[in-house]
Amino acid sequence: MLVTICRAKQMNSIPMYGHIDGDEIWKWFDREPSLFVGIITGEGSKAFCAGADLVQQAQKQGLSVAEQLKPVPMPSGGFAGLSNRVGRKPVIAAVNGYALGGGTEIIMNV
């Protein structure tokens, strides 16, 4: 399975709810019998993942007032569902540029 972080303009930083989405993707991957290995990469050649989207966190763009007031929980899998992942199947990081902050967390655990 190939997972590409498609946010090249934001240096493939992960938005606040992207961690939950990532966690769900990797949990599904572990349950899917037809898949044997996962690969995560970033769009473009400048950055694999620059970590959390700090601009979104500062501006809270695209969030309702209720969402702005409640904290976003980090899933059990950690950053993008990978930094604390304890999965049954291997995941390979195809690092194609900068890996900063949480991007480094991803590559340290896969």
C-alpha positions in Angstrom: 0.0 0.0 0.0 1.4 3.4 -1.0 0.4 6.4 1.2 1.4 9.8 -0.1 1.2 13.0 2.0 -0.2 15.4 -0.6 0.5 18.8 0.8 3.6 19.9 -1.1 2.8 23.6 -0.6 2.8 23.1 3.1 6.0 20.9 2.9 3.7 17.9 3.6 3.0 19.0 7.1 0.2 17.1 8.8 -3.0 19.0 9.7 -4.5 18.6 13.1 -7.1 15.9 12.2 -4.6 14.2 9.8 -3.1 12.3 12.8 -6.5 10.6 13.4 -6.9 9.9 9.7 -3.4 8.4 9.5 -4.1 6.2 12.5 -7.2 4.8 10.9 -5.4 4.1 7.6 -2.6 2.1 9.3 -5.1 0.2 11.5 -7.1 -0.7 8.4 -3.8 -1.7 6.6 -3.0 -4.1 9.5 -6.4 -5.8 9.1 -6.5 -6.0 5.3 -5.3 -9.5 4.3 -4.4 -8.6 0.7 -1.7 -6.1 1.8 1.7 -7.1 3.0 3.8 -3.9 3.2 3.1 -0.2 3.5 5.1 2.7 2.1 4.7 6.3 3.1 6.1 9.2 1.2 5.6 12.9 0.6 4.5 14.7 -2.5 7.2 16.5 -4.5 11.0 16.5 -3.8 11.4 19.2 -1.2 10.0 17.6 1.9 9.0 14.2 3.1 7.1 15.7 6.0 7.9 19.0 7.8 6.0 17.9 10.9 2.7 19.4 12.2 0.9 22.1 10.3 1.8 24.9 12.7 0.1 27.5 10.5 -3.2 25.7 10.7 -2.8 25.3 14.5 -2.1 29.0 14.9 -4.9 30.1 12.6 -7.3 27.2 13.2 -8.4 27.5 9.6 -11.4 25.6 8.4 -12.6 24.7 12.0 -15.9 25.6 13.6 -16.0 27.5 16.8 -16.7 24.3 18.7 -13.7 22.6 17.1 -11.5 25.6 17.8 -12.2 25.3 21.6 -11.7 21.5 22.0 -8.3 20.0 21.9 -7.5 17.5 19.2 -6.5 14.2 20.8 -3.4 12.4 19.5 -4.3 8.9 18.5 -2.7 5.8 20.0 -0.5 5.5 16.9 1.0 8.9 17.5 2.0 11.4 14.8 0.2 10.5 11.6 -0.6 7.2 13.2 3.0 6.0 12.9 5.3 7.4 15.5 3.9 5.1 18.2 2.4 2.4 15.9 2.7 -1.2 17.0 1.5 -2.9 13.8 1.7 -6.4 12.5 3.0 -5.4 9.0 6.1 -3.5 8.0 5.9 0.1 6.8 8.7 1.7 4.8 9.4 5.5 4.7 10.4 6.6 1.2 12.0 9.9 2.4 12.3 12.3 -0.4 13.4 15.6 1.2 13.3 17.3 4.6 11.9 15.3 7.5 11.4 17.7 10.4 9.7 17.4 13.8 6.9 14.8 13.4 8.4 13.8 10.0 11.4 12.6 11.9 9.1 10.8 14.4 7.6 8.9 11.5 10.9 7.7 10.1 12.2 6.7 13.5 9.4 4.2 14.0 8.9 2.7 10.6 
